[in-house]
Amino acid sequence: MTPGPPDPVTTPAVPAVPAAPDPVTTPAPPAAPEAVVAGRVAGARRVMAEAGIDALVLRPSPDFRFLGGGQGPFLVVTREGLAETGDPAALVPRGARRVGVDPEMRVRELFGLAIEAELVPAGPVLAPLRLRKEPYEIEALRRAVAAAEGVLERVRELAWFGETERVMAARLRSLLLESGCEELLSLRVAAGEHTARPAHLPSPRVINPGDALGVSVCGRWDGYCAEAARVFVVAEPPEDFEAMYSVVLAAHRAGLAALRPGVPAGEVARAVAEVIDGSGYGRFAAAHAGRGVGLGPDEGPGEDTVLEPGMTYCLEPAIHVPDLFGARVADVVLCAEEGALPLGTAPHPLHVLDR
């Protein structure tokens, strides 16, 4: 039976959380090397010409940062120029017929363009250019993964017995900000039967001995996104949990083995599904086993994309048994010449919390 809400008198106080960074005064993430940005802009212009697009209008977003945008408010790319401006309509060429706009632009911003041109999504122009990461991007992702995993390593230092998911989430949020996380995209702390929920917000549920515990963080460090998910048990694992978790780890290994140049990204998901289906847990498997990651938390490669060296992928096999328990591990993996190269510390033993 799920414990009721904790006693407000005895529940540990939530520690103070540092204020979120001020978007006005916080420095922009480190800029890409000038030569790299120049190559990206040239690639964007080539695709624009092929698609008959006369200009791109971007607001602060992954695409904006990809083309060297700083603090905004808009970045305009034409066949001849590139500039940040507060009045993008003034920089769109007169007589432009097609203009690519950032999908994150607000309706009032679109109306504010006041131009007589067909507006089309800018994403398809830039998405192919963002697939293969430059060496400096891979190092930025490696640092982001190290920061995310460093926070999860602290889980074992914290006192869990008798505390709530919300208290622990607040502690982890504080640690993430201290680690330099500039934007927290998601934070999941799920205990006991809550681990069976793929999407779960930290609740007042008390963490007790015998609980499984799923913790995952996803955030942005220096402009690049990383996610890490780990599984713990408090004192001792629930019945049948270790067997289920071993299936998740086997699926993770199968995904790593399948992830290599020349293979469609969908083959990675199929390799994961084959292991989980063969174990009898197929109907409890997560709907997807991974996604691309980089400047954005969910980007290419898509299922039909043939993997190439330099592409990065978040491998995240999971099993969720309703009302009982679940387990998910997540790692950012580089597709290298020789195959899958985790940017973090995979594989993952089942961590036991003993206090």
C-alpha positions in Angstrom: 0.0 0.0 0.0 1.3 3.4 -0.9 2.2 5.5 2.2 0.1 8.6 2.9 1.5 12.1 2.8 4.4 12.7 5.2 3.9 14.3 8.6 4.6 18.0 8.1 6.2 18.2 11.5 8.8 15.4 11.0 9.4 15.7 7.2 12.9 17.1 6.6 12.9 20.7 5.4 13.6 21.3 1.8 17.0 22.9 1.5 17.3 26.4 0.0 17.7 26.2 -3.8 19.9 28.7 -5.6 18.0 31.2 -7.8 17.8 30.3 -11.5 20.4 32.2 -13.6 19.3 35.6 -14.8 18.8 35.3 -18.6 19.8 39.0 -19.0 23.1 38.9 -17.1 24.1 35.3 -17.5 26.9 35.1 -20.2 26.0 33.3 -23.4 27.4 29.8 -23.8 31.0 29.6 -25.3 30.8 30.5 -28.9 31.7 28.0 -31.6 35.0 28.6 -33.4 34.7 31.2 -36.2 35.8 28.8 -38.9 33.2 26.2 -37.8 30.4 28.8 -37.8 31.5 30.0 -41.2 31.2 26.5 -42.5 27.8 26.1 -41.0 26.5 29.3 -42.5 27.8 28.3 -45.9 26.1 25.0 -45.6 22.8 26.7 -44.6 23.0 29.0 -47.6 23.6 26.0 -49.9 20.5 24.2 -48.5 18.5 27.5 -48.7 19.3 27.9 -52.4 18.3 24.3 -53.1 15.0 24.9 -51.3 14.3 28.3 -52.8 14.5 30.0 -49.4 15.6 33.7 -49.5 16.2 34.2 -45.7 16.1 32.5 -42.3 14.7 34.3 -39.3 15.7 32.6 -36.0 15.0 33.5 -32.4 17.2 32.1 -29.5 17.0 28.4 -29.9 19.3 25.4 -30.8 19.3 26.5 -34.5 20.1 30.1 -33.4 23.1 28.9 -31.4 24.2 26.6 -34.2 24.7 29.5 -36.6 26.6 31.6 -34.0 23.7 33.6 -32.5 24.5 35.3 -29.2 21.9 37.0 -27.0 19.4 37.8 -29.8 16.7 38.8 -30.0 16.7 37.6 -33.7 19.3 36.2 -36.2 18.7 36.8 -39.9 20.5 34.8 -42.5 20.3 35.8 -46.1 22.1 34.6 -49.2 24.6 37.4 -48.7 24.6 38.3 -45.0 24.1 37.4 -41.4 23.2 39.7 -38.5 21.5 39.8 -35.1 18.7 42.4 -34.9 15.6 43.5 -33.1 13.9 44.2 -36.4 14.2 41.1 -38.6 11.8 42.4 -41.2 14.2 45.2 -42.0 16.9 42.6 -43.0 14.7 40.3 -45.1 15.5 41.1 -48.8 12.9 43.1 -50.6 10.8 40.8 -52.8 11.7 37.7 -50.9 9.3 34.9 -51.8 10.1 32.2 -49.2 11.4 32.8 -45.6 12.3 30.1 -43.2 11.2 30.9 -39.6 12.2 29.3 -36.3 9.5 26.9 -35.1 9.8 28.4 -31.7 8.8 31.9 -32.8 5.6 33.2 -31.2 2.5 34.1 -33.3 2.9 37.8 -32.5 6.6 37.6 -33.7 5.5 36.0 -37.0 2.8 38.7 -37.5 5.5 41.3 -36.6 7.5 40.3 -39.6 4.9 42.0 -41.8 6.5 40.6 -45.0 4.7 39.4 -48.1 6.5 36.0 -48.4 5.6 32.4 -47.8 6.7 31.4 -44.3 8.2 27.9 -44.0 9.8 26.0 -41.1 13.6 26.7 -40.8 14.2 23.4 -39.0 14.4 21.2 -42.2 17.1 23.5 -43.5 19.4 23.2 -40.5 18.6 19.7 -39.1 20.8 17.8 -41.6 23.7 20.2 -40.8 23.4 19.6 -37.1 23.6 15.8 -37.3 27.4 15.3 -37.3 29.1 16.9 -34.3 32.3 18.8 -34.6 35.2 17.7 -32.2 34.6 20.7 -29.9 30.9 19.8 -29.7 31.7 16.2 -28.7 33.9 17.6 -25.9 31.1 19.9 -24.8 28.7 17.0 -24.7 31.3 15.0 -22.8 31.5 17.7 -20.1 27.7 18.0 -20.0 27.4 14.2 -19.4 30.1 14.3 -16.7 28.2 17.1 -14.9 24.9 15.2 -15.1 26.4 11.9 -14.0 28.3 13.7 -11.2 25.0 14.8 -9.7 23.6 11.3 -9.9 26.7 10.0 -8.1 25.8 12.2 -5.2 22.5 10.3 -4.7 24.4 7.6 -2.8 25.7 10.2 -0.4 22.3 11.5 0.5 20.1 10.2 3.3 17.0 8.7 1.7 15.1 6.7 4.3 12.0 8.5 5.4 12.4 11.5 3.0 10.1 12.3 0.1 10.6 12.3 -3.6 10.0 16.1 -3.6 12.7 16.7 -0.9 15.2 14.7 -2.8 14.3 16.4 -6.1 14.9 19.8 -4.4 18.4 18.6 -3.3 19.2 17.4 -6.8 18.0 20.6 -8.4 20.3 22.5 -6.1 23.2 20.3 -7.0 22.4 20.6 -10.7 22.5 24.4 -10.5 25.8 24.2 -8.6 27.2 22.0 -11.4 26.7 24.8 -13.9 23.5 23.6 -15.4 22.1 26.6 -17.2 18.7 25.1 -18.0 17.1 22.2 -16.2 14.9 20.4 -18.8 13.6 17.5 -16.6 14.2 16.0 -13.2 12.6 12.6 -12.3 12.7 11.1 -8.8 10.4 8.1 -8.6 10.1 5.6 -5.8 8.4 2.2 -5.5 5.4 1.8 -7.7 6.0 5.3 -9.1 9.0 3.9 -11.1 6.4 2.2 -13.3 5.3 5.7 -14.6 7.4 6.8 -17.6 6.6 10.4 -16.9 6.4 11.1 -13.2 6.7 14.4 -11.2 8.2 14.2 -7.7 5.5 13.7 -5.2 5.1 13.6 -1.4 5.6 9.8 -1.4 8.1 8.8 1.3 11.1 6.7 0.2 11.2 3.4 2.2 13.4 0.4 2.5 12.6 -2.2 -0.1 11.8 0.5 -2.7 13.2 0.7 -6.2 14.3 4.2 -7.0 14.6 5.8 -10.5 16.4 9.1 -10.9 17.0 10.9 -14.1 18.2 14.4 -15.0 18.2 16.2 -18.3 19.7 19.7 -18.7 21.8 22.0 -20.7 25.5 22.9 -19.9 27.3 25.4 -22.1 24.6 25.2 -24.7 24.7 21.4 -25.0 22.1 18.9 -23.6 22.8 15.8 -21.7 20.6 13.2 -20.0 21.5 10.5 -17.5 19.2 8.0 -15.7 20.2 5.5 -13.0 18.4 2.9 -11.0 18.8 2.4 -7.2 17.3 0.1 -4.6 16.8 1.1 -1.0 18.3 -1.5 1.4 17.1 -4.4 -0.7 15.5 -4.9 -4.1 11.8 -5.8 -4.5 11.0 -9.3 -5.5 11.7 -9.9 -9.2 13.2 -6.5 -9.7 16.8 -7.6 -10.2 15.7 -10.0 -13.0 13.8 -7.2 -14.7 16.7 -4.8 -14.4 19.1 -7.4 -15.9 16.8 -7.4 -19.0 17.1 -3.5 -19.2 20.9 -3.8 -19.0 21.0 -6.6 -21.7 18.8 -4.4 -23.9 21.3 -1.5 -23.3 24.2 -3.7 -24.4 22.3 -4.8 -27.5 21.7 -1.1 -28.4 25.3 -0.3 -28.0 26.3 -3.2 -30.2 23.9 -2.1 -32.9 24.9 1.5 -32.9 27.6 1.9 -35.6 28.2 3.7 -38.9 26.2 2.6 -41.9 23.3 1.3 -39.8 19.9 3.1 -39.8 19.1 4.5 -36.3 16.0 2.5 -36.2 18.1 -0.7 -36.0 19.3 0.4 -32.6 15.7 0.5 -31.4 15.0 -2.8 -33.0 18.0 -4.4 -31.2 16.7 -3.1 -27.9 13.2 -4.3 -28.5 14.4 -7.8 -29.6 16.0 -8.3 -26.2 13.0 -7.0 -24.2 10.5 -8.9 -26.3 12.5 -12.1 -25.9 12.4 -11.8 -22.1 8.6 -11.7 -21.9 8.6 -8.0 -20.9 7.8 -6.8 -24.4 4.4 -5.4 -23.6 5.9 -3.3 -20.8 8.7 -1.8 -22.9 9.0 2.0 -23.4 7.6 3.3 -26.7 11.1 4.4 -27.9 14.6 3.4 -27.0 16.5 6.5 -27.9 16.8 9.8 -29.7 19.4 12.3 -31.0 20.9 14.8 -28.7 23.1 17.9 -29.0 22.1 21.6 -28.9 18.6 20.3 -28.4 17.4 17.5 -26.1 15.5 15.7 -28.9 16.8 16.0 -32.4 18.1 13.8 -35.3 19.1 11.2 -36.2 15.6 9.9 -36.9 14.8 6.2 -37.4 15.5 6.2 -41.1 18.8 8.2 -40.8 21.9 6.1 -41.6 24.3 6.6 -38.7 27.6 8.3 -39.5 30.6 9.1 -37.3 30.1 12.2 -35.2 26.4 11.6 -34.6 25.3 11.5 -31.0 22.4 9.5 -29.6 20.8 9.1 -26.2 20.2 5.4 -25.6 17.4 4.9 -23.1 15.9 1.4 -22.8 13.2 1.0 -20.2 10.6 -1.4 -18.8 7.6 -0.2 -16.9 5.3 -2.7 -15.2 2.1 -0.9 -14.1 1.5 -0.5 -10.4 4.6 -2.5 -9.6 8.0 -1.1 -10.7 10.1 0.1 -13.6 13.6 0.7 -14.7 15.3 3.0 -17.2 18.9 3.8 -18.0 20.0 6.6 -20.3 23.3 7.5 -21.7 24.6 9.8 -24.4 26.6 7.8 -26.9 28.8 8.9 -29.8 28.7 7.0 -33.1 32.4 6.6 -33.7 34.3 5.0 -36.6 34.7 1.9 -34.5 31.2 1.8 -33.2 29.3 3.1 -30.1 31.4 5.2 -27.7 29.5 6.1 -24.5 30.4 9.7 -23.4 29.8 8.7 -19.8 30.3 5.8 -17.4 28.0 3.0 -18.8 27.5 0.1 -17.9 25.4 0.4 -14.7 25.3 -1.9 -11.8 22.3 -1.8 -9.5 23.2 0.7 -6.9 22.1 -0.2 -3.3 21.4 2.7 -0.9 22.0 1.5 2.6 21.0 4.5 4.7 
